[in-house]
Amino acid sequence: MANAGHNPNGLISYGPNENCTLTPGPQYCPASVGVYEYRPSLAANSVFIALFAIALVIHLGLGIKYRTWAFVFAMFWGCASELIGYGGRVLMWENPFSFPGFLIQIICITLGPAFYSAAIYLTLSKIIIFLGPQHARFSPKLYYWIFIPCDILSLILQAAGGALSSVSSGSSKIAVDVAIAGLSFQVFTLCVFISLCIEFTIRYIRAQRDQQRKTPLPTRFKVFVACLSLAIICILIRCAYRIDELSDGYDGPLIHNEPLFIGLEGVMIVLAVYSLVIAHPGPIFGRSDANTYETDVTATSDAFTEKAEPGMSTTQQSV
């Protein structure tokens, strides 16, 4: 965006008053003077739209089948945000100077992964109950009461950064700084989440060793955890990339590199979304007829306390 405002014939290539076009004529501007300095790939963005649309349908189907309403709510809005965001990039393929297209994609593509993080946080209480709440530092339901509000705060900051972009016309760093703050807080929250997961795993392994026995874990649970871990890693890579990309504002070199965006934003999030298809909590933990995860977690915790054999939850015995 360094070129914005310094265009042929004084034309405006970025902002609500943009008047550049790729059409030959008095308002013609080359794509290189646009905010991204390139014309987004129609093929790549169309593929992402198709992949996120398919994922949305799959997650909706699984959510309805297993009644995992909170999880599917988060995944639905995440996939919907991505669909709308990449639609904005298609608008920018038609017109690289489209300010509405820029706002749509910068806001929606930025927000999508925050919803996926929320879906991941919701699964932790299920995992704790499956392996045994006695190994956790906190009550299972306390984990999502901690992480979901943190994720909402991250979402608000990133949305605010996008909203500020709509009024700054690219002339202010405030919008970028707010978006970076939201992304950084999302990374921090994910790192804390990972730390607690690792701690819980260590406690579980030690308990198994102290009891001088090893409770075998079902293969499908191992696959579930592996895919959940892959989703977390992909989201972390993507967030680290976006923080680095925005660290120099809209004038930095990374924001003008589309192949890097495709690989570290698009591909990483597609991998995360489809990993969460395999790591959907429904097939491994069963139907949840409760209206909220809190009710489900409380009921399952009570059942564990009353019936579970030490070192193995009732859920684990039944899987």
Residue frames relative to the residue before (quaternion, step in Angstrom):
aa qw qx qy qz dx dy dz
M 1.0000 0.0000 0.0000 0.0000 0.00 0.00 0.00
A 0.3823 0.7299 -0.4872 0.2893 3.55 1.22 0.15
N 0.6789 0.5075 -0.2882 0.4455 3.55 1.15 -0.59
A 0.4842 0.6810 -0.4401 0.3287 3.58 1.23 -0.33
G 0.7884 0.2625 -0.2220 0.5102 3.57 -0.83 1.02
H 0.7187 0.3377 -0.2320 0.5618 3.61 1.28 -0.09
N 0.3330 0.7814 -0.4477 0.2794 3.54 0.91 0.98
P 0.6907 -0.4659 0.3327 0.4418 3.58 -1.23 0.32
N 0.8556 0.0947 -0.1004 0.4988 3.55 -1.03 0.89
G 0.5974 -0.6087 0.3553 0.3825 3.58 1.18 0.51
L 0.3467 0.7544 -0.4918 0.2626 3.61 1.18 0.38
I 0.3909 -0.7146 0.5396 0.2130 3.57 -1.20 0.64
S 0.1817 -0.8294 0.5239 0.0678 3.58 -0.59 1.15
Y 0.7894 0.1940 -0.1190 0.5702 3.61 1.21 -0.18
G 0.6788 0.4806 -0.3667 0.4169 3.54 -1.10 0.78
P 0.7083 -0.4715 0.3114 0.4231 3.59 -1.26 0.20
N 0.7203 0.4138 -0.2450 0.4999 3.60 1.19 -0.44
E 0.2833 0.7852 -0.5121 0.2025 3.59 1.22 0.33
N 0.0409 -0.8161 0.5763 -0.0110 3.55 -1.02 0.84
C 0.4139 0.6969 -0.4766 0.3404 3.56 1.24 0.45
T 0.0293 -0.7784 0.6267 0.0237 3.55 -1.25 0.42
L 0.4841 -0.6514 0.4981 0.3054 3.55 -1.23 0.46
T 0.5240 0.6417 -0.4061 0.3856 3.56 1.26 -0.27
P 0.4922 -0.6599 0.4687 0.3204 3.62 -0.77 0.93
G 0.4627 0.6446 -0.4993 0.3480 3.54 -0.88 0.97
P 0.7664 -0.3839 0.2464 0.4522 3.59 -1.25 -0.13
Q 0.7247 0.4011 -0.2478 0.5026 3.62 1.17 -0.45
Y 0.3669 0.7492 -0.4817 0.2684 3.57 1.23 0.30
C 0.0369 0.7495 -0.6606 0.0235 3.54 -1.13 0.86
P 0.4657 -0.6486 0.5049 0.3279 3.61 -1.03 0.61
A 0.6185 -0.5662 0.3912 0.3792 3.60 -1.12 0.61
S 0.5894 0.6209 -0.3557 0.3750 3.59 1.14 -0.57
V 0.6757 0.4603 -0.3152 0.4820 3.63 1.18 -0.26
G 0.4863 0.6599 -0.4343 0.3734 3.60 1.28 0.13
V 0.7348 -0.4328 0.2896 0.4346 3.56 -1.31 0.17
Y 0.7584 0.3448 -0.1985 0.5163 3.61 1.03 -0.75
E 0.3542 -0.7614 0.4631 0.2834 3.56 1.31 -0.25
Y 0.7311 0.2722 -0.2503 0.5734 3.58 1.17 0.55
R 0.4500 -0.6423 0.5408 0.3040 3.54 -1.33 0.26
P 0.4451 -0.7178 0.4556 0.2812 3.64 -0.47 1.13
S 0.5303 -0.6532 0.4516 0.2968 3.54 -1.07 0.82
L 0.3946 -0.7160 0.5262 0.2339 3.57 -0.74 1.05
A 0.6532 0.5328 -0.3191 0.4332 3.59 0.92 -0.89
A 0.6899 0.4842 -0.2878 0.4547 3.59 0.79 -1.03
N 0.6996 0.4688 -0.2826 0.4592 3.58 0.85 -0.93
S 0.6148 0.5325 -0.3451 0.4684 3.60 1.10 -0.60
V 0.6279 0.5247 -0.3285 0.4717 3.58 1.04 -0.78
F 0.6603 0.5006 -0.3141 0.4634 3.59 0.91 -0.85
I 0.6199 0.5339 -0.3428 0.4617 3.60 0.99 -0.78
A 0.6687 0.4991 -0.2988 0.4631 3.58 0.91 -0.91
L 0.6752 0.5052 -0.2976 0.4476 3.59 0.90 -0.92
F 0.6854 0.4625 -0.2926 0.4803 3.59 0.93 -0.82
A 0.6068 0.5424 -0.3563 0.4590 3.60 1.10 -0.61
I 0.6500 0.5028 -0.3085 0.4791 3.58 0.97 -0.87
A 0.6554 0.5145 -0.3094 0.4583 3.59 0.93 -0.91
L 0.6263 0.5433 -0.3346 0.4479 3.58 0.99 -0.83
V 0.6663 0.4958 -0.3012 0.4685 3.59 0.91 -0.92
I 0.6500 0.5158 -0.3181 0.4586 3.60 0.94 -0.86
H 0.6826 0.4831 -0.2951 0.4621 3.58 0.86 -0.94
L 0.6204 0.5274 -0.3436 0.4679 3.59 1.03 -0.71
G 0.6590 0.5186 -0.3054 0.4511 3.56 0.93 -0.91
L 0.6738 0.4814 -0.2896 0.4801 3.58 0.93 -0.91
G 0.6500 0.5320 -0.3170 0.4404 3.57 0.98 -0.84
I 0.6665 0.4840 -0.2953 0.4840 3.57 0.99 -0.84
K 0.6532 0.5291 -0.3151 0.4405 3.58 0.95 -0.87
Y 0.8031 0.2879 -0.1325 0.5045 3.58 0.83 -0.99
R 0.3844 -0.7556 0.4508 0.2793 3.59 1.33 0.00
T 0.3413 0.7148 -0.5266 0.3086 3.57 0.99 0.83
W 0.1022 -0.8802 0.4603 0.0541 3.54 0.68 1.19
A 0.6734 0.4944 -0.3175 0.4487 3.60 0.85 -0.89
F 0.6575 0.5114 -0.3062 0.4609 3.57 0.94 -0.91
V 0.7077 0.4533 -0.2767 0.4660 3.59 0.81 -0.97
F 0.5656 0.5785 -0.3861 0.4431 3.60 1.14 -0.54
A 0.6843 0.4783 -0.2804 0.4736 3.56 0.90 -0.97
M 0.6846 0.4817 -0.2954 0.4605 3.59 0.88 -0.89
F 0.6128 0.5547 -0.3512 0.4398 3.60 1.03 -0.75
W 0.7216 0.4357 -0.2612 0.4703 3.57 0.76 -1.01
G 0.5968 0.5489 -0.3655 0.4570 3.58 1.14 -0.53
C 0.6953 0.4579 -0.2717 0.4827 3.58 0.85 -0.98
A 0.6311 0.5307 -0.3347 0.4561 3.59 1.02 -0.78
S 0.6346 0.5272 -0.3256 0.4619 3.59 1.01 -0.81
E 0.6561 0.5055 -0.3110 0.4662 3.56 0.96 -0.87
L 0.6316 0.5409 -0.3312 0.4458 3.59 0.95 -0.86
I 0.6834 0.4734 -0.2807 0.4797 3.55 0.87 -0.99
G 0.6506 0.5430 -0.3125 0.4291 3.57 0.97 -0.89
Y 0.7066 0.4279 -0.2726 0.4933 3.57 0.86 -0.89
G 0.5412 0.5704 -0.3992 0.4717 3.56 1.25 -0.31
G 0.6229 0.5367 -0.3223 0.4691 3.56 1.11 -0.74
R 0.6548 0.4961 -0.3159 0.4747 3.58 1.04 -0.71
V 0.5922 0.5329 -0.3687 0.4790 3.59 1.14 -0.51
L 0.6078 0.5346 -0.3444 0.4756 3.59 1.07 -0.73
M 0.6826 0.4738 -0.2841 0.4784 3.56 1.05 -0.78
W 0.5557 0.5435 -0.4074 0.4794 3.59 1.22 -0.22
E 0.6522 0.4992 -0.3097 0.4792 3.57 1.01 -0.82
N 0.7862 -0.0287 0.0563 0.6148 3.55 1.05 -0.85
P 0.3068 -0.7984 0.4883 0.1730 3.62 -0.12 1.25
F 0.6836 0.4781 -0.2774 0.4766 3.59 1.25 -0.31
S 0.3933 0.7423 -0.4626 0.2834 3.59 1.31 0.08
F 0.3141 -0.7644 0.5332 0.1807 3.58 -0.50 1.16
P 0.6287 0.5074 -0.3556 0.4699 3.67 0.93 -0.68
G 0.6413 0.5245 -0.3238 0.4569 3.58 0.98 -0.82
F 0.6406 0.5243 -0.3172 0.4627 3.57 1.00 -0.86
L 0.6811 0.4906 -0.2972 0.4551 3.59 0.84 -0.96
I 0.6333 0.5412 -0.3325 0.4420 3.58 0.94 -0.89
Q 0.7395 0.4219 -0.2525 0.4598 3.57 0.76 -0.99
I 0.6629 0.5109 -0.3322 0.4350 3.62 0.92 -0.77
I 0.6810 0.4668 -0.2887 0.4847 3.59 1.07 -0.72
C 0.7536 0.4399 -0.2397 0.4255 3.58 0.63 -1.12
I 0.6735 0.4725 -0.3113 0.4755 3.61 0.92 -0.81
T 0.6256 0.5305 -0.3366 0.4624 3.58 1.11 -0.62
L 0.7127 0.4837 -0.2622 0.4352 3.59 0.94 -0.90
G 0.5486 0.6844 -0.3885 0.2824 3.60 0.97 -0.83
P 0.7167 0.4648 -0.2852 0.4346 3.64 0.67 -0.99
A 0.5588 0.5868 -0.4069 0.4217 3.62 1.13 -0.40
F 0.6329 0.5134 -0.3292 0.4769 3.59 1.09 -0.66
Y 0.6411 0.5118 -0.3313 0.4663 3.59 1.02 -0.74
S 0.6052 0.5452 -0.3514 0.4615 3.58 1.07 -0.70
A 0.6354 0.5277 -0.3250 0.4606 3.57 0.99 -0.85
A 0.6401 0.5221 -0.3242 0.4610 3.58 0.97 -0.84
I 0.6443 0.5171 -0.3156 0.4668 3.58 1.01 -0.81
Y 0.6462 0.5262 -0.3264 0.4461 3.59 0.91 -0.87
L 0.6371 0.5545 -0.3270 0.4238 3.58 1.04 -0.77
T 0.6587 0.5298 -0.3147 0.4316 3.59 1.12 -0.55
L 0.5347 0.6617 -0.4126 0.3255 3.60 1.13 -0.51
S 0.6510 0.5131 -0.3299 0.4517 3.59 0.91 -0.87
K 0.6254 0.5358 -0.3355 0.4574 3.59 1.07 -0.72
I 0.6541 0.5111 -0.3101 0.4634 3.57 0.97 -0.88
I 0.6392 0.5364 -0.3221 0.4471 3.57 0.96 -0.88
I 0.6721 0.4842 -0.2945 0.4766 3.57 0.93 -0.90
F 0.6282 0.5532 -0.3291 0.4371 3.56 1.02 -0.80
L 0.7662 0.3623 -0.1870 0.4967 3.59 0.87 -0.96
G 0.6433 -0.5222 0.3217 0.4583 3.58 1.22 -0.41
P 0.3886 -0.7564 0.4785 0.2187 3.62 -0.44 1.19
Q 0.5797 0.6111 -0.3817 0.3806 3.59 1.15 -0.55
H 0.6437 0.5192 -0.3286 0.4561 3.60 1.21 -0.32
A 0.6144 0.5780 -0.3395 0.4161 3.60 1.24 -0.31
R 0.5277 -0.6279 0.4742 0.3202 3.54 -1.17 0.62
F 0.7920 0.1850 -0.0802 0.5763 3.57 1.08 -0.77
S 0.6583 -0.4543 0.4102 0.4381 3.53 -1.36 0.12
P 0.6063 -0.5966 0.3724 0.3713 3.63 -0.93 0.79
K 0.7060 0.4695 -0.2900 0.4438 3.59 0.82 -0.92
L 0.5680 0.6030 -0.3905 0.4015 3.60 1.18 -0.43
Y 0.5869 0.6021 -0.3729 0.3924 3.58 1.09 -0.65
Y 0.7479 0.3719 -0.2624 0.4831 3.58 0.77 -0.86
W 0.5654 0.5489 -0.4060 0.4628 3.61 1.19 -0.22
I 0.6415 0.4797 -0.3204 0.5057 3.59 1.23 -0.36
F 0.7746 0.4144 -0.2126 0.4278 3.57 0.66 -1.13
I 0.6349 0.5400 -0.3542 0.4242 3.61 0.93 -0.72
P 0.6552 0.4789 -0.3371 0.4772 3.67 0.86 -0.76
C 0.6237 0.5270 -0.3434 0.4640 3.61 1.04 -0.72
D 0.6568 0.5024 -0.3105 0.4689 3.57 0.99 -0.82
I 0.6241 0.5310 -0.3371 0.4636 3.59 1.04 -0.75
L 0.6352 0.5204 -0.3272 0.4675 3.58 1.01 -0.82
S 0.6345 0.5189 -0.3206 0.4747 3.58 0.99 -0.83
L 0.6432 0.5316 -0.3077 0.4572 3.56 1.00 -0.89
I 0.6578 0.5153 -0.3028 0.4583 3.57 0.95 -0.92
L 0.6640 0.5060 -0.3076 0.4566 3.58 0.91 -0.91
Q 0.6764 0.4836 -0.3005 0.4673 3.59 0.93 -0.86
A 0.6375 0.5113 -0.3230 0.4773 3.57 1.06 -0.75
A 0.6382 0.5255 -0.3225 0.4609 3.57 1.03 -0.81
G 0.6283 0.5340 -0.3325 0.4578 3.57 1.03 -0.77
G 0.6597 0.4968 -0.3010 0.4768 3.55 1.01 -0.82
A 0.6499 0.5181 -0.3153 0.4581 3.56 0.99 -0.84
L 0.6504 0.5134 -0.3174 0.4611 3.58 1.00 -0.80
S 0.5786 0.5799 -0.3751 0.4338 3.58 1.15 -0.56
S 0.6500 0.5460 -0.3158 0.4239 3.56 1.09 -0.70
V 0.7482 0.3672 -0.2185 0.5074 3.59 1.16 -0.47
S 0.6359 0.5535 -0.3370 0.4191 3.57 1.21 -0.36
S 0.2344 -0.7958 0.5122 0.2222 3.57 1.25 -0.51
G 0.6812 -0.5218 0.2814 0.4295 3.53 1.13 0.69
S 0.5798 0.6265 -0.3702 0.3664 3.59 1.22 -0.08
S 0.7327 0.3863 -0.2192 0.5157 3.59 1.24 -0.26
K 0.4100 -0.7079 0.5215 0.2422 3.56 -1.10 0.74
I 0.4484 0.7177 -0.4469 0.2900 3.58 1.24 -0.26
A 0.6499 0.5284 -0.3207 0.4423 3.59 0.89 -0.95
V 0.6706 0.4933 -0.2932 0.4701 3.57 0.92 -0.92
D 0.6618 0.5195 -0.3075 0.4445 3.58 0.92 -0.91
V 0.6486 0.5064 -0.3163 0.4720 3.59 1.01 -0.81
A 0.6472 0.5108 -0.3150 0.4701 3.59 0.98 -0.84
I 0.6426 0.5112 -0.3180 0.4739 3.59 0.99 -0.82
A 0.6203 0.5402 -0.3394 0.4563 3.59 1.02 -0.78
G 0.6632 0.5035 -0.3005 0.4651 3.58 0.96 -0.87
L 0.6655 0.4954 -0.2948 0.4742 3.57 0.96 -0.88
S 0.6523 0.5179 -0.3093 0.4589 3.58 0.99 -0.87
F 0.6562 0.4972 -0.3105 0.4752 3.57 1.00 -0.81
Q 0.6096 0.5404 -0.3457 0.4657 3.58 1.09 -0.65
V 0.6490 0.5025 -0.3091 0.4804 3.59 0.98 -0.84
F 0.6383 0.5265 -0.3230 0.4595 3.59 0.96 -0.88
T 0.6673 0.5020 -0.3005 0.4608 3.58 0.89 -0.95
L 0.6462 0.5153 -0.3153 0.4664 3.58 0.97 -0.84
C 0.6544 0.5155 -0.3127 0.4564 3.59 0.98 -0.82
V 0.6299 0.5066 -0.3273 0.4893 3.59 1.03 -0.77
F 0.6295 0.5408 -0.3179 0.4584 3.56 1.00 -0.89
I 0.6623 0.5001 -0.3011 0.4696 3.58 0.90 -0.95
S 0.6381 0.5403 -0.3233 0.4430 3.58 0.97 -0.86
L 0.6780 0.4793 -0.2887 0.4767 3.57 0.94 -0.88
C 0.6177 0.5326 -0.3413 0.4672 3.58 1.08 -0.67
I 0.6512 0.5053 -0.3092 0.4742 3.56 0.98 -0.87
E 0.6440 0.5205 -0.3208 0.4598 3.58 0.96 -0.88
F 0.6511 0.5110 -0.3165 0.4634 3.58 0.94 -0.88
T 0.6439 0.5272 -0.3185 0.4539 3.58 0.98 -0.85
I 0.6456 0.5160 -0.3142 0.4671 3.58 0.98 -0.87
R 0.6474 0.5142 -0.3158 0.4655 3.59 0.95 -0.88
Y 0.6511 0.5184 -0.3146 0.4564 3.57 0.98 -0.86
I 0.6673 0.4996 -0.3013 0.4629 3.60 0.90 -0.93
R 0.6494 0.5135 -0.3175 0.4624 3.59 0.97 -0.84
A 0.6399 0.5238 -0.3259 0.4581 3.57 1.00 -0.81
Q 0.6366 0.5199 -0.3222 0.4697 3.56 1.01 -0.81
R 0.6710 0.4976 -0.2940 0.4645 3.57 0.96 -0.88
D 0.6564 0.5226 -0.3107 0.4466 3.58 0.95 -0.88
Q 0.6849 0.4608 -0.2755 0.4927 3.57 1.13 -0.67
Q 0.3643 -0.7684 0.4490 0.2742 3.56 1.41 0.01
R 0.6679 0.3907 -0.3403 0.5342 3.52 0.95 0.93
K 0.2450 -0.7563 0.5865 0.1552 3.51 -1.21 0.39
T 0.2806 -0.7555 0.5712 0.1558 3.54 -0.64 1.15
P 0.3615 -0.7513 0.4991 0.2360 3.63 -0.50 1.08
L 0.2968 -0.7459 0.5715 0.1699 3.55 -0.98 0.88
P 0.5306 -0.6347 0.4509 0.3350 3.60 -0.95 0.82
T 0.5908 -0.5934 0.4160 0.3545 3.57 -1.07 0.74
R 0.6700 0.5077 -0.3191 0.4377 3.59 0.89 -0.85
F 0.6093 0.5246 -0.3607 0.4727 3.59 1.15 -0.49
K 0.6293 0.5266 -0.3320 0.4652 3.59 1.02 -0.77
V 0.6412 0.5068 -0.3158 0.4820 3.58 1.02 -0.82
F 0.6126 0.5592 -0.3282 0.4519 3.56 1.04 -0.84
V 0.6940 0.4673 -0.2715 0.4757 3.58 0.82 -1.01
A 0.6366 0.5310 -0.3323 0.4499 3.60 0.98 -0.80
C 0.6865 0.4695 -0.2849 0.4765 3.60 0.92 -0.88
L 0.6149 0.5302 -0.3424 0.4728 3.57 1.06 -0.70
S 0.6503 0.5119 -0.3071 0.4698 3.58 0.99 -0.85
L 0.6352 0.5242 -0.3270 0.4635 3.59 1.00 -0.81
A 0.6384 0.5269 -0.3255 0.4569 3.58 0.97 -0.84
I 0.6491 0.5155 -0.3143 0.4628 3.58 0.96 -0.87
I 0.6587 0.5104 -0.3075 0.4594 3.59 0.90 -0.93
C 0.6573 0.5144 -0.3127 0.4533 3.59 0.92 -0.89
I 0.6622 0.4943 -0.3081 0.4715 3.59 0.95 -0.84
L 0.6332 0.5258 -0.3298 0.4625 3.59 1.02 -0.76
I 0.6418 0.5150 -0.3211 0.4689 3.59 0.94 -0.88
R 0.6620 0.5138 -0.3005 0.4555 3.55 0.91 -0.94
C 0.6759 0.4919 -0.3034 0.4573 3.60 0.87 -0.92
A 0.6311 0.5261 -0.3323 0.4632 3.58 1.01 -0.81
Y 0.6410 0.5193 -0.3145 0.4697 3.57 1.01 -0.82
R 0.6908 0.4838 -0.2977 0.4473 3.61 0.83 -0.94
I 0.6111 0.5332 -0.3505 0.4684 3.59 1.08 -0.67
D 0.6688 0.4854 -0.2929 0.4809 3.57 0.93 -0.93
E 0.6342 0.5515 -0.3226 0.4354 3.57 1.00 -0.86
L 0.7598 0.3897 -0.2004 0.4802 3.57 0.89 -0.96
S 0.4662 0.7154 -0.4350 0.2858 3.59 1.24 -0.25
D 0.7302 0.3511 -0.2178 0.5442 3.59 1.19 -0.53
G 0.5626 -0.6036 0.3865 0.4119 3.56 1.25 0.37
Y 0.7220 -0.4143 0.3138 0.4567 3.56 -1.20 -0.51
D 0.6053 0.5520 -0.3598 0.4466 3.59 1.26 0.23
G 0.5147 0.6799 -0.4057 0.3290 3.59 1.26 -0.17
P 0.6302 -0.5757 0.3692 0.3675 3.59 -1.18 0.46
L 0.6365 0.5637 -0.3474 0.3957 3.61 0.99 -0.73
I 0.6568 0.5306 -0.3227 0.4277 3.58 0.98 -0.78
H 0.6848 0.4610 -0.2762 0.4922 3.58 1.25 -0.35
N 0.5997 0.5596 -0.3426 0.4580 3.58 1.32 0.13
E 0.2245 -0.8228 0.5067 0.1260 3.61 -0.07 1.25
P 0.6273 0.5292 -0.3748 0.4312 3.68 0.84 -0.72
L 0.6393 0.5147 -0.3257 0.4693 3.58 1.04 -0.76
F 0.6306 0.5272 -0.3242 0.4683 3.58 1.02 -0.81
I 0.6545 0.5169 -0.3139 0.4538 3.58 0.90 -0.91
G 0.7239 0.4620 -0.2503 0.4471 3.57 0.89 -0.95
L 0.7993 0.3364 -0.1562 0.4728 3.57 0.78 -1.04
E 0.6812 0.3823 -0.2890 0.5535 3.59 1.24 -0.18
G 0.7742 0.3968 -0.2185 0.4420 3.57 0.38 -1.23
V 0.7210 0.4441 -0.2640 0.4618 3.58 0.66 -1.10
M 0.6450 0.5307 -0.3315 0.4387 3.60 0.92 -0.86
I 0.7088 0.4507 -0.2741 0.4683 3.58 0.88 -0.89
V 0.5907 0.5383 -0.3714 0.4727 3.60 1.08 -0.57
L 0.6406 0.5139 -0.3184 0.4734 3.59 0.97 -0.85
A 0.6524 0.5169 -0.3135 0.4571 3.58 0.96 -0.86
V 0.6757 0.5103 -0.2966 0.4418 3.58 0.87 -0.97
Y 0.7159 0.4247 -0.2639 0.4874 3.59 0.90 -0.85
S 0.5612 0.5523 -0.3905 0.4770 3.60 1.19 -0.38
L 0.6791 0.4789 -0.2830 0.4790 3.57 1.06 -0.77
V 0.5100 0.5755 -0.4369 0.4667 3.59 1.26 -0.11
I 0.6890 0.4481 -0.2669 0.5033 3.58 0.92 -0.95
A 0.7333 0.3911 -0.2177 0.5118 3.58 1.06 -0.77
H 0.2662 0.7509 -0.5541 0.2414 3.59 1.09 0.61
P 0.4804 -0.7120 0.4247 0.2862 3.63 -0.77 0.95
G 0.5441 0.6688 -0.3914 0.3218 3.61 1.12 -0.53
P 0.7202 0.4500 -0.2852 0.4444 3.64 0.62 -1.01
I 0.7266 0.4339 -0.2578 0.4661 3.62 0.99 -0.70
F 0.7859 0.3104 -0.1582 0.5108 3.59 1.00 -0.79
G 0.5244 -0.6602 0.4018 0.3573 3.59 1.25 -0.13
R 0.7206 -0.4313 0.3278 0.4328 3.52 -1.38 0.03
S 0.1568 -0.7408 0.6440 0.1090 3.51 -1.23 0.62
D 0.1623 -0.8230 0.5409 0.0615 3.56 -0.30 1.27
A 0.5015 0.6462 -0.4327 0.3790 3.56 1.28 -0.05
N 0.5509 -0.6228 0.4467 0.3303 3.54 -1.20 0.52
T 0.7948 0.1441 -0.0769 0.5845 3.59 1.13 -0.53
Y 0.6056 -0.5488 0.4295 0.3842 3.53 -1.26 0.39
E 0.5898 0.5884 -0.3819 0.4001 3.59 1.05 -0.65
T 0.6572 0.5024 -0.3086 0.4694 3.57 0.91 -0.92
D 0.6638 0.5178 -0.2953 0.4517 3.54 0.95 -0.93
V 0.6704 0.4982 -0.2984 0.4619 3.57 0.92 -0.92
T 0.6522 0.5206 -0.3194 0.4490 3.58 0.91 -0.89
A 0.6671 0.5055 -0.2983 0.4587 3.56 0.91 -0.94
T 0.6800 0.4866 -0.2913 0.4647 3.56 0.92 -0.89
S 0.6224 0.5386 -0.3357 0.4581 3.59 1.05 -0.75
D 0.6470 0.5146 -0.3180 0.4642 3.57 0.97 -0.85
A 0.6468 0.5180 -0.3153 0.4625 3.54 0.99 -0.88
F 0.6328 0.5334 -0.3271 0.4560 3.57 1.00 -0.81
T 0.6618 0.5332 -0.3048 0.4299 3.56 0.87 -1.02
E 0.7257 0.4559 -0.2443 0.4536 3.54 0.96 -0.90
K 0.8387 0.2819 -0.0818 0.4587 3.57 0.88 -0.95
A 0.6072 0.6322 -0.3679 0.3105 3.58 1.02 -0.71
E 0.4338 -0.6454 0.5677 0.2701 3.49 -1.18 0.69
P 0.5740 -0.5956 0.4060 0.3886 3.65 -0.91 0.74
G 0.8125 0.2614 -0.2153 0.4746 3.53 -1.00 0.98
M 0.7809 0.1893 -0.1341 0.5799 3.59 1.23 -0.14
S 0.3549 -0.7367 0.5357 0.2105 3.55 -0.85 0.98
T 0.6302 -0.5250 0.4033 0.4058 3.56 -1.24 0.38
T 0.6078 0.5510 -0.3567 0.4470 3.57 1.07 -0.67
Q 0.6681 0.5033 -0.3052 0.4553 3.57 0.91 -0.92
Q 0.6335 0.5393 -0.3406 0.4379 3.59 1.01 -0.75
S 0.7326 0.4567 -0.2353 0.4465 3.56 1.05 -0.76
V 0.6110 0.5755 -0.3627 0.4049 3.61 1.19 -0.40
